[in-house]
Amino acid sequence: MKTLLTLTRASILMAALGANLFANAQPPGGDQKKPPEAGKDDRPRREPPPQAYEDCKGKKEGAVVQITTPREGKISATCTTSPKGLFARPEHPPNPPEGKAKNPPPKK
């Protein structure tokens, strides 16, 4: 009876250790996902529309301009530097079109 109890305990311990190994497994090589940098995510950056660059032509960085959006009408934007030049970045980005979620569904 004592041997059976010892075997049962050993089996439970082995099962727990095996489950822990699978839970902490990493993909081989460099395939493991790197933690995101502060303030960044995996989504590709969208390029501002050409009109955003036009709205800041002749302006200085930090200048406030009014831009017209197809859905929101006129909104305030600030001229912001990018590698391609100054562009108008909305202070409060317009809402996404109806039926499109603001955030993509979580990855499984």
C-alpha positions as CSV (number, residue, x, y, z in Angstrom):
1,M,0.0,0.0,0.0
2,K,2.8,2.4,0.9
3,T,4.5,1.7,-2.5
4,L,1.2,2.4,-4.3
5,L,0.9,5.8,-2.5
6,T,4.5,6.6,-3.3
7,L,4.0,5.8,-7.0
8,T,0.8,7.9,-7.1
9,R,2.6,10.9,-5.6
10,A,5.5,10.4,-8.0
11,S,3.1,10.2,-11.0
12,I,1.4,13.4,-9.9
13,L,4.7,15.2,-9.5
14,M,5.9,14.1,-12.9
15,A,2.6,15.2,-14.5
16,A,2.9,18.6,-12.9
17,L,6.5,19.0,-14.1
18,G,5.6,17.9,-17.6
19,A,2.8,20.4,-17.8
20,N,5.1,23.1,-16.6
21,L,7.6,22.3,-19.3
22,F,4.8,22.6,-22.0
23,A,3.5,25.8,-20.5
24,N,6.9,27.5,-20.6
25,A,8.0,26.2,-24.0
26,Q,9.4,28.7,-26.5
27,P,9.4,28.3,-30.3
28,P,12.8,27.2,-31.7
29,G,15.3,29.8,-32.9
30,G,14.4,33.4,-33.4
31,D,10.7,32.8,-34.0
32,Q,9.7,33.9,-30.5
33,K,7.7,37.1,-30.4
34,K,9.6,40.1,-29.0
35,P,7.9,42.2,-26.4
36,P,6.5,45.4,-27.9
37,E,8.5,48.6,-27.3
38,A,6.8,51.2,-25.1
39,G,3.9,52.8,-27.0
40,K,4.3,50.6,-30.1
41,D,2.3,47.6,-31.3
42,D,2.6,45.1,-34.2
43,R,0.3,47.0,-36.5
44,P,2.0,48.6,-39.5
45,R,2.0,52.4,-39.5
46,R,-0.4,54.0,-41.8
47,E,0.9,56.7,-44.0
48,P,-0.9,60.1,-43.7
49,P,-3.0,61.1,-46.8
50,P,-1.4,63.6,-49.3
51,Q,-3.8,66.3,-48.1
52,A,-2.3,66.1,-44.6
53,Y,1.0,67.2,-46.1
54,E,-0.7,69.9,-48.1
55,D,-2.4,71.4,-45.1
56,C,1.0,72.0,-43.4
57,K,2.8,73.5,-46.4
58,G,4.5,76.7,-45.3
59,K,3.7,76.1,-41.7
60,K,6.0,75.4,-38.7
61,E,6.0,72.3,-36.5
62,G,3.3,72.7,-33.8
63,A,1.1,75.0,-35.9
64,V,-2.6,74.3,-35.5
65,V,-4.6,73.9,-38.7
66,Q,-8.2,73.0,-39.6
67,I,-8.6,69.9,-41.8
68,T,-11.8,68.6,-43.4
69,T,-12.5,64.9,-43.2
70,P,-15.1,63.0,-45.2
71,R,-17.1,61.8,-42.1
72,E,-16.3,64.4,-39.4
73,G,-16.2,67.7,-41.3
74,K,-13.7,70.3,-40.0
75,I,-11.4,69.2,-37.1
76,S,-8.3,70.6,-35.5
77,A,-4.9,69.1,-36.3
78,T,-1.3,69.9,-35.4
79,C,1.5,70.1,-37.9
80,T,3.9,67.2,-36.9
81,T,7.3,66.3,-38.3
82,S,7.8,63.0,-40.2
83,P,10.5,61.6,-42.4
84,K,8.5,62.9,-45.4
85,G,7.9,66.4,-44.0
86,L,5.3,68.2,-41.9
87,F,1.8,66.7,-41.9
88,A,-1.4,67.5,-40.1
89,R,-2.1,65.0,-37.3
90,P,-5.7,65.3,-36.0
91,E,-5.9,66.1,-32.3
92,H,-8.8,63.6,-32.0
93,P,-8.6,61.1,-34.9
94,P,-11.9,60.7,-36.8
95,N,-14.1,57.7,-35.9
96,P,-13.7,54.6,-38.1
97,P,-16.3,54.0,-40.7
98,E,-19.5,52.2,-39.5
99,G,-19.1,48.4,-39.3
100,K,-15.3,48.6,-38.8
101,A,-14.0,48.0,-35.3
102,K,-11.5,50.5,-33.9
103,N,-9.3,47.7,-32.6
104,P,-8.6,44.4,-34.5
105,P,-9.9,41.2,-32.8
106,P,-7.4,39.6,-30.4
107,K,-5.1,37.0,-31.9
108,K,-5.7,33.4,-30.8
